[in-house]
Amino acid sequence: MGLIIKHLSLRYGAAELSAYRNFFGIFPSVLALWSSRQWHASGCPLRLRQWKLGLMRGLYVTVAQFLFYYSLGVLPFATASTITYANAIFVTALAVPLLSERVGWIRWAAVLMGFGGVIMVMQPGSDSFTYVAVAPLGAAFLYALAGVTARLMDTDVPSPLINLYSTIAALIGSLCLALAIGNFTPIASLSDLFWIFAMGAVGGTAVLCMVVSYRMTEQSNLAPFSYFGIPIAFVLGWIFFDETPYNALFPGVFLIIGGGLLVIWRERRLRAASAPAQLGDKSQTSAKLGDV
């Protein structure tokens, strides 16, 4: 999807591409909701009790998409993609004020390590630094904010329904943003129309796969695989756009990956440590019920 956005950014604005992406993103969101057993079992509700929070998440995504799509059109593909992996760092930091989570020194050290890697990739103060590099960093923060606030939603609400609300809100927000910045650019050719459709189809399918995978296993089991996106972005940027930003990416990229994986490792250790205690509580409860 990112490659297509970079290809189309020569003729279309970031807000326009975001609107097209969200329009086509509604279809996989509806498909994911329709296939949700939890949604059918609860009577197929379409209304959220926390609908304001659901729509607010969509506004976060609107601005995040605009910043990320804009950076894809200006920065090397691998550089813009790599900076957005600061998402895992921001998720840990935002969990403290928003979710009242306690974060120990190991995870704070991981956050600082990853953020140090981001600074190295952005290279502030150097001749190659551009303020456009702040755009994917802002996108990473807003994507993290959307992810963390999703955990504030009621636990009995199906994830596809939450995703549908945010997608619709993002579509409305991106349409308003595109109209505020300037009218939509007429689609120049059938080739561009094909790529716009492909952008929505690829991005929407990716979201659908993510929804399905997150329903099958825990996020910490999936997060390490997301870092495959960094070498993939580098290779694809080299093949399609002849970009090889070695100096920008290394060695900062290793700190970003290392910090993210350290956070994931620590979360899994804490979860494993708490599992025996939870099992013991269940055993005590069963014993008391047996006495009764």
Summary of the structure (lengths in Angstrom):
residues: 292
radius of gyration: 20.8
end to end distance: 59.1
largest distance: 76.1
contacts: 938
relative contact order: 0.19
helix: 80%
strand: 0%
